Amino acid sequence: MGIKGKIYGINGPVVTIKGNPGYKMNEMVYVGERRLVGEVIGLAREETTIQVYEETSGLRPGEPVEGVGSAISVTLAPGILSNIFDGIERPLEVIARQSGVFIPTGAQADALDRERLWETHITVQPGDQVAAGSVIAQVPETKSITHRVMLPLGVSGEVIRVQPDGEYTIEQELVAVRTGDGREISLSMTQKWPIRIPRPVMKRFPADRPLITGQRILDTLFPIAKGGTAALPGGFGTGKTMTQHQLAKWCDADIIIYIGCGERGNEMTNVLEEFGELKDPKSGNLLMDRTTLIANTSNMPVAAREASIYTGITLAEYYRDMGYHVAIMADSTSRWAEALRELSGRLEEMPAEEGFPAYLASRLSAFYERAGYVQNLNGSEGSVTIIGAVSPQGGDFSEPVTQNTKRFARCFLALDKSLAYARHYPAINWLTSYSEYMGDLAAWYGENVGSDFVPCRNRILNILTTENRLNEIVKLIGSDVLPDDQKLVLETARVIRLGFLQQNAFHAEDTYVPMEKQLKMMQVILHLYDRCRALVDMSLPMALLRENDIFEKIIAIKYDVANQELQRFDEYNGMIEEFYQHLIATEA
């Protein structure tokens, strides 16, 4: 039985108790007769402050508050993947079967199924020396992922007893260990971990390999490092959620954790339905076999929205410790920051810019710092990559959440409303976006894709930047007065925008593009530009060059050349040479 107190005051999700009954900071508590889940967030001589993760309507002063003696934690065991949780790891499907589509206050359900039997293979023998992080058993959690049961932190010693391979629940003993001080510890598949404390690692590696997404504008112009951080800001309707769907489906992470933090209920419903039907292009199994969804919609309690981010990152770190590469899609951190602002207001803290608490930057920093490519305690390597969507009000990137996120995320993928309305997807603005990882990843591209990948990328970006500068002149005086070499830049930039940057998620050959094809597409576009530039230098007018449909054919490469037919790029290079020789002969 935990320490008990009595409710003294209620202010939305914030509950106060007179004095300090003996709770610890961040201790989990049950509030009121309905045992609502809460967390201690303030301790003073005069009062104890608790944030409640559920709707507090109906609570009354005088109702009991019971502490559990430990910080709010998540349950870690097989059964996490292909599941749908709320912000405090309550399984929504189980609650729906118990009480319907609306979650009642005080709903109680085990995070994971305690009755289900899992086929288990024990990987240690009596006499083995084991330490924190050592893998003691393997469980096929889904068709795609094998769950590696690890020793909890703080446990090490000699294995003295193991169970035979077979079927076990997550709470049955698998292995017993005798520690150095003579204690015998029985170990099952289950362990718990406080959500606000990062899981320890042996060593952190520098960002030296990309997270391959198959999306050209990301892989080529603005790459995300594996174990890196990326911000995806954009106003309403710019495609943040759809971009994250594409990344979840195609990126080369082993496991996806999708956090719907404060999003609209109908949008989250679409996510749940689509993820349930999507096939994993890598294995042919359902994408949900390697995905966990955390749904905390805008009509759910605001405090649980604040906790959902930490729940998701803790689950990601757990699978990283097994040696998997995990990608987190947080949609969106703006809603999380709004939850912080509301709670801060209830606590009567001094507001900073736009009403956000003064500690907004440090909270964002603490979240993004939990990403990384690491060596785990058991010697394996794993990573957590964080891709956080930001929803600035009115699309204003100067607001505090976007600006503070830019400080901690090294890849900034700015979504543009005008591109989205023009049906250019992904609607990532190539002029305002950037990736600080490019220098770190250049060696990887050179070794694994091609030595001229980075030079080609830089030339493509330079053409796009030049086009933007020329467009300012065109707006003033029109394009007819431009010299032909500048008209060629505008035409080539159009080919790059339509044929390379724009990508069709519903086309079989264009939804995912391997790195080799991306390089060959750049090479063909630049080959066309170089040949046309040579013709322009010979005083051939751009009007003559445009009479041929060569530019349109290069734009159509993304559809016409299958991902498995890269040898066909020789045909296009030959076509450009034929076009070049024909015009030289005609002019002569």
C-alpha angles and dihedrals in degrees: 000000000000129000113287133213137164130248112255103171138011125202109169107290091350117093125183132203124198112249123344115292089192104279122153126232111274091009115155115241138182111231126207133342091305091055098233114193114250143160131223108242102163135037123187136152091252101041147359119228123212131184113213119215094208139056108289097201109134096023114134134198111262096039114129127262116202124194122213095207097241139074121269104278143174125239112241118201140102112309099058095103118079088018130119117219136177122233094285097043099264110149107242096201091056092048090048090055090048101045112003133257096318118072109233118219111265093023109168124201133149111255091229133025108268094189101051116106117226125202102242134194115195112218101190134068133211109278095032116132111230134181138187110308095021112142110240100171143009125221126185095232094178136351088269105039134049112209113223111209108217136194111260121247113276095029122108137141142088125331107239102169136022132181121231120258112276144097119322138166119240091259102048119103115262102167137009121211131195110214126215092264092055099258120140114223123192113213129202131174091272130090133157130222131189108247097221096054119079115233111248124253135194098229141350120227127211119255101267106142131052131238099242110221105167089234108122099211090053102040094043110029106021110018124188116219119232102256090021135119130245134183120212107193124178144138126253114306098013094117105257094144095043091049089052089049090055091048092048092051100043111023116108095244117126095220134028124208110191115193115193098195114185095333124147115281095236091050091050090048089056090051092051093047095045095046089049091057103036118109117223104242091209102053104014089235124114114290088231088068088079100027136087120194124206109194119194107157127196093261093055120095112292097227092058088054088060091050096045093076091056092045090054096047091048092053088048093052090050093058090041088059088059090059099263129133109235130193120200120205108197110190102207133358090178090067088048090052090049089055088052089051094050093048091046090053092050089052089052092235120165107268123228128197114350090353095295115138119263090245095059092107094049092049092050090047092050090051098048092042089066089072119091149120105256149170107239128222090261092054096254123124124236140154144210116209117191121206107181122190116214122202107198113192110257090000090283107157092189093073118111101256094053094043094048092045089055088060093059106028113075095200119059116190105185113200114213124215093207091054091048092050089050088055092245106148135220082037092208112146107228092201099055098033124086143173122210089193096074095090091047093049099043093094092051092051091048093052100038107030110020141305092247096049095098095042090050091048091051092050091049091051091047092054090051092049091049090050090056091053092048092049089063088059092044091055090056105040107006131251098272093078094055117105116250095254089059091045086055090054090053092048093047091048088054089054090050093048097047101030102037114016097039110076131185113222091193097054115094094222098036104045091077124020122188118229093249091058092047090056093047091049090054091047093052093048092049091045088055091048093049093049092046090047089054090052092049089050086056086059096254108151122241089235088066092048091051092055088076116072092226093116092055091048091054090049089054094054091095089065102028099051113063119220090247095049101068091142087073090074086079087065091056093047087050090049090053091049091049090050090049095048092045093055093046090051092046093050092047 
